[in-house]
Amino acid sequence: MCLAVPAPILSIEGARGLIDLDGVRREVSLLLCPGARVGQYALVHAGFAISVLDEEEAAKGLEAFAEYRRLMEEGAA
């Protein structure tokens, strides 16, 4: 199973971007998203931004992950 996570792009240097995953900052490749800009959300998988999301789509994904986290903490998943 593959999992991609929405994350905001904090900074860009060349073809690399700095993202924030729930408070953890990671560097990712932006080679697959050459038009990505700071402030946008990227869908990130295995160290690569694979697409750019609008804020509404990113919020849906982040809500789904928050619900999953809640269920895991309750032992329901």
C-alpha positions in Angstrom: 0.0 0.0 0.0 1.2 3.5 -0.8 0.5 6.5 1.3 0.9 10.1 0.3 0.4 13.0 2.8 -0.5 16.6 2.1 2.0 19.1 3.6 2.6 22.8 3.2 5.7 24.0 1.3 7.7 26.2 3.6 10.6 27.1 1.4 12.2 26.1 -2.0 15.8 26.0 -3.0 16.4 24.7 -6.5 14.5 21.5 -7.0 14.2 20.8 -3.2 11.4 22.0 -0.9 11.1 22.1 2.9 7.7 20.9 4.1 6.0 20.5 7.5 4.4 17.2 8.3 2.5 17.7 11.6 5.3 19.7 13.1 8.2 17.7 11.6 10.1 19.4 8.8 11.4 17.4 5.9 13.2 18.1 2.7 11.5 16.7 -0.4 12.2 16.7 -4.1 10.1 19.0 -6.2 11.2 17.5 -9.6 7.7 16.1 -10.2 6.1 19.5 -9.4 8.2 22.1 -11.1 5.6 24.8 -10.7 5.2 24.4 -6.9 5.4 27.6 -4.9 5.9 28.4 -1.2 2.6 28.4 0.6 1.1 25.7 -1.6 0.3 22.2 -0.4 2.1 19.3 -1.9 1.1 15.6 -1.8 4.2 13.9 -0.6 5.2 10.3 -1.0 8.6 8.7 -0.3 10.5 12.0 -0.3 8.9 13.4 -3.5 6.1 16.0 -3.9 4.0 14.1 -6.5 1.3 16.8 -7.0 0.2 20.2 -5.8 -3.1 20.5 -4.0 -5.4 23.4 -3.3 -6.0 24.3 0.3 -9.5 22.7 0.3 -8.2 19.3 -0.9 -5.2 19.5 1.5 -7.6 20.1 4.4 -9.7 17.0 3.5 -6.6 14.9 3.5 -5.3 16.4 6.8 -8.7 15.8 8.4 -8.7 12.1 7.3 -5.2 11.7 8.8 -6.4 13.3 12.0 -9.3 10.9 12.2 -7.1 8.0 11.6 -4.7 9.1 14.3 -7.6 9.5 16.7 -8.8 6.0 15.9 -5.4 4.5 16.4 -5.0 6.2 19.8 -8.4 4.7 20.8 -7.3 1.3 19.6 -10.2 1.1 17.1 -8.1 0.7 13.9 
